[in-house]
Amino acid sequence: SSEDIRCKCICPPYRNISGHIYNKNVSQKDCNCLHVVEPMPVPGNDVEAYCLLCECKYEERSTTTIKVPELRPCP
């Protein structure tokens, strides 16, 4: 089941690596490339450059609302 909080990192293509979107349930303070992008697709010396390209956003959402079926009036 989905959590109500998550961090989403959108990483564009880098060198020979295609772009990718990473999601992970982490706290807001850990919402960054180093905590969310796993496995890291680049070698250690490229991590900083790769992470600078990634855009990470902390999201809170109500999965309860998402899961509730649409209510329709009775005829």
LINMOBEL-V555605 format. One record per residue. N is the residue number from 0. NEAR is the number of other C-alpha atoms within 12 Angstrom. Layout:
((N & NEAR) (N & NEAR))
This chain:
((0 & 9) (1 & 15) (2 & 18) (3 & 20) (4 & 22) (5 & 28) (6 & 31) (7 & 29) (8 & 33) (9 & 27) (10 & 30) (11 & 22) (12 & 18) (13 & 21) (14 & 14) (15 & 10) (16 & 15) (17 & 14) (18 & 19) (19 & 25) (20 & 21) (21 & 30) (22 & 27) (23 & 30) (24 & 27) (25 & 27) (26 & 20) (27 & 19) (28 & 16) (29 & 21) (30 & 28) (31 & 32) (32 & 35) (33 & 28) (34 & 24) (35 & 33) (36 & 31) (37 & 18) (38 & 15) (39 & 22) (40 & 27) (41 & 22) (42 & 15) (43 & 13) (44 & 11) (45 & 16) (46 & 21) (47 & 18) (48 & 19) (49 & 31) (50 & 30) (51 & 18) (52 & 21) (53 & 28) (54 & 25) (55 & 31) (56 & 27) (57 & 26) (58 & 21) (59 & 17) (60 & 16) (61 & 14) (62 & 16) (63 & 12) (64 & 11) (65 & 13) (66 & 13) (67 & 9) (68 & 9) (69 & 8) (70 & 8) (71 & 6) (72 & 5) (73 & 4) (74 & 3))
